[in-house]
Amino acid sequence: MPGRLTTHVLDTAQGRPAAGVTIEVWRCGASAAERVLLATLRTNADGRTDAPLLEGEQLRAGAYELVFLVGAYFATQPVECSDPPFLDRVPVRFAIADADAHYHVPLLVSPWSYTTYRGS
């Protein structure tokens, strides 16, 4: 199977997948000017995207950043949030060493905190 990048967003405030979160996928260069937007996707009812964020030849070794637009998501949810939101855009920067591998970058998030890790 070719390399691919996937995610799963879980709303820890409500204990369920976060449906409708917009995610930006960026390739990062040596400077901020070399940052390139590759894709913008939204999570489905399971908190995942319908297709991998990147796969095959789209996925290359190098630095990437996922930006999760959680402020807009939590604004539509029945949870207490501040105005402006404490967390609005959550960036997760990481590196791909093996473009033939599966990289899974989940986000567990509430209006007040988040965590991530390399999953499987």
N, C-alpha and C positions, 0 to 999 in steps of 0.2 A: 504494500500500500504506500502511495507517495506521502511525503510529509504534509502535515496540516496543522493549522492553528485553530483551536476551539476555545469556547468559554461557556460558563454557566453562572448566571447571576441569581443569588439567593437573598431574599429580603428577610433579614434576621429579626426585624422588628415585628413582622407578622408571621414568621415561620412558614414561608412559602416561596416558590419561585417568583422572581420579579419579571413580570410580563410587560413589554412595551418600553424597555430601557434602550435608548439610543446609544450605540457604541461606534466610536471613530477608531479606525485602524490606521496608524501612521508608521512609516519607515523613517528612521532617524539616521542622519549623517553625523559627521564630526562636529558640525555647528548647527545652531538653531535654524539657520537659513536653509539647511539641507533637509529639513523635515518635510515629508511628502505624504499627503492624505491618500491612502490606497482604497479605502472603502468606508461606507457608513451603513450600519445595519441596525435592526431592532430585534430585541428578544421576543420569542414566542411565549405561549402560555406556560411552557415548561422552564422558562428562564434561559433558554438556549437560542441560538440563531438557527434558521432552517438549513443553512449550509455552513461549512467551515468559514471562518473569517478569512483565511488564506489557505491555499492548497496547491500542491504540485509546483509548477514553475514560478508561481506567484511568491512562494515562500523561499527566501534565500537566507543564508547566514548573515547576521548583522543585528543591529539594534532596532527595536520596535517599541511603540507605545500604543496602548489601548486607553482611550478616554471614555469613561462611563458617565453619561449625563444623568446622574442620580437625583439632582435637585428637581429637575422637571418630572421625574418619575414620582418622587415622594410628594410633590405638590398635588398629585392626583389620587393619593392614597389616604385612607382614614386613620392617619397617624399624626401625632403632634410634631410640628416642625417649626423652626424659627423663620423669621422673615427679615433679612434674606436668609436662605438656607445655610446651615453650618457647612454641609458638604454640598457642592454644586456639581463640579466636574472632577471626577476622580481619575487621575492619570496613573497608569501602571506601566513603567518602562522596564524592559527586559531584553535579553539577547538570545538569539537563535544561534546555536553552535552547529547543529546537525540538521540541515534542511530536509533530510529524508525521515526525520523523526516526527512524532506527534507531540505537540506542545499544547497543553490544556491549562488555561489561566483563568480559574474561577474567581469570582468576587462575591464575598459575603458582606452585606452592607445594611446599615440602618441609617436614619437621619443623622446619627452622631458618631459613627465609627465604621471602619471597614478593615477587611483582611483579605489577603490573597496568597496563593502558593502555586507551585507547579504541580498540577494534578496529572491524572492518567486517563 
